Amino acid sequence: MSDQNDESWRGKIGRLSEQEMIDFLSEGQLGRLAVLDEDGWPYVIPVWFEYSDGGYYIIPRARSRWAE
């Protein structure tokens, strides 16, 4: 029988270190960007991004309306 207080299955709990955050964001994950349309309704779109120099570069597709 397992110990009810054993939470080792959860992995790391808490905040990432600065280096862990940089490593994670540098992996090239697919991002999601929420924007509002002309009528004020929100919608979410997938975007490519690059994290470098302490900031994000969001890469839109050609003719993306949200990038105007």
N, C-alpha and C positions, 0 to 999 in steps of 0.2 A: 504494500500500500504506500502511496506517495505522501510526502509531507505536504500538508495544505498550505504552508507558508513558503514553499519552494517556488520562486518565480524566475528561476534561471532560464526557462523557456522564452521569456520576454526579450532576452538580449539586453543590449545597452538601454538604460533608462536615463532620460535627461537630455540635456543640451549637448549638441555637437561641439567639439573644439573648433577653433578657427581653421586649423588644417584639415580636419574631417569635413567641414563644410565646403572648403575649396575643392577638395578631392571629389566629393559627391557632385557638386555643381559642374565640375570639369568633365564629368563622364559623358556628357551629351544627351542627357535625358530630354524627352519630349516635353515641352512646356504647354500650358494652357493659359490663354489670355482672355479675360472677360472684358467686353466692350459694350457700349450702348449703340443701338441703331439710330436712325434719324428720328424715330418716334419715341426714343427714350427707353426702349425695351432692351434688356441685357441678352447677350448671347456669348457663348464660349467657343473659342476656336483653338485648334492645336497649332503650335508654332515651334520652329527651331530656334534655339538660342545658344549663345556662347557666353560663358561667364569668364571674364578676364579683367585684369586691371581693377578689381574691386567693383565691377559693375556688369550689367547685362547688355548684350547686343541681341536684339530680337530681329529675326530674319523673316520678312514677309514674303509670300509668293508674289509673283508679278501680278499686277492688277488687283491686289487685295484691297477691298473697300475700306477695311478698318485702318489701313496704313496711310490713308490720304491725309 
